[in-house]
Amino acid sequence: MKAALENEVSEQSAQPDITFEEFLNVDIRVGTILRAEPFPEARKPAIKLWIDFGPGIGEKKSSAQITAHYDLEELLGRQVAAVVNFPPRQIGPIMSEVLTLGFPDENGEVVLFAPDFKVPDGGRLF
C-alpha cells in the first residue's frame, strides 16, 4: 500500500487543501536510528529500523524501502522524520509502528527526510 500511495501522490499535482487543524492531526517527529537490519522477507527490498523518539514516545519499529541509497552501518545514529500516530501495520513478520518519511529521487528511490542539524529526539515538525 505504501508504494501505491507514493506512486499516486507523486503522479498528481498538489493535493486538495486541508485546514491547519487537519495538518496538526498528523504527528511528525524526529528520531535517531538505533538499529538497522536487513528485511529479506519484504516483497520489495527494505530495511528494518528501530528509531528512538525520546522519552515521550520511546523506541518504535519501521520498515523502509531505502536500500538503494543507504547501507545498514551508515543508518546508525542518523536522525529521520516519521509519522508516529498512524496505527501499527503488519509488514511481513514485523509490526511497523511508524511511517519513516522520504522523498523520491529521479528514479523513484526513497531519500530519507531529516533535519540539517542535530535536534532533540521527539521534536515535532511544525
Residue pairs with C-beta under 8 A, 6 or more apart in sequence:
2 65
2 99
3 44
3 65
6 104
9 15
10 104
10 108
25 85
26 83
26 85
27 83
27 84
27 85
27 124
28 81
28 82
28 83
28 84
28 101
28 124
28 125
29 53
29 57
29 81
29 82
29 84
29 122
29 123
29 124
29 125
30 53
30 79
30 80
30 81
30 114
30 115
30 119
30 120
30 121
30 122
30 123
30 125
31 51
31 52
31 53
31 54
31 57
31 60
31 79
31 80
31 82
31 98
31 121
31 122
32 51
32 52
32 77
32 78
32 79
32 80
32 121
33 49
33 50
33 51
33 75
33 76
33 77
33 78
33 79
33 80
34 50
34 51
34 52
34 59
34 76
35 48
35 49
35 50
35 76
36 47
36 48
36 49
36 50
36 72
36 75
36 76
37 47
37 48
37 72
38 47
38 48
38 72
39 45
39 46
39 47
39 48
39 63
39 92
39 94
41 92
41 93
42 63
42 65
42 91
42 92
43 92
44 65
45 65
45 67
45 68
46 63
46 64
46 65
46 66
46 67
46 91
47 63
47 64
47 66
47 67
47 70
47 72
47 75
48 61
48 62
48 63
48 94
49 61
49 62
49 63
49 64
49 75
49 80
49 100
50 59
50 60
50 61
51 59
51 60
51 61
51 62
51 80
51 82
51 98
51 100
52 58
52 59
52 121
53 59
53 60
53 82
53 84
53 98
53 121
53 122
54 120
54 121
54 122
54 123
55 122
56 122
57 84
57 122
60 82
60 84
60 97
60 98
61 94
61 95
61 96
61 97
61 98
62 82
62 96
62 97
62 98
62 99
62 100
63 91
63 92
63 94
63 96
64 100
64 102
64 110
64 112
65 110
66 75
66 100
66 102
66 110
66 112
68 105
68 107
68 109
68 110
69 105
69 109
69 110
69 111
69 112
70 112
78 112
78 114
79 114
79 115
79 118
79 119
79 121
80 100
80 101
80 112
80 113
80 114
81 100
81 101
81 112
81 113
81 114
81 115
81 125
82 98
82 99
82 100
82 101
83 98
83 99
83 101
84 97
84 98
86 98
86 99
88 95
88 96
88 97
89 95
89 96
90 96
100 112
101 112
101 113
102 110
102 111
102 112
102 113
103 110
103 111
103 113
104 110
104 111
105 111
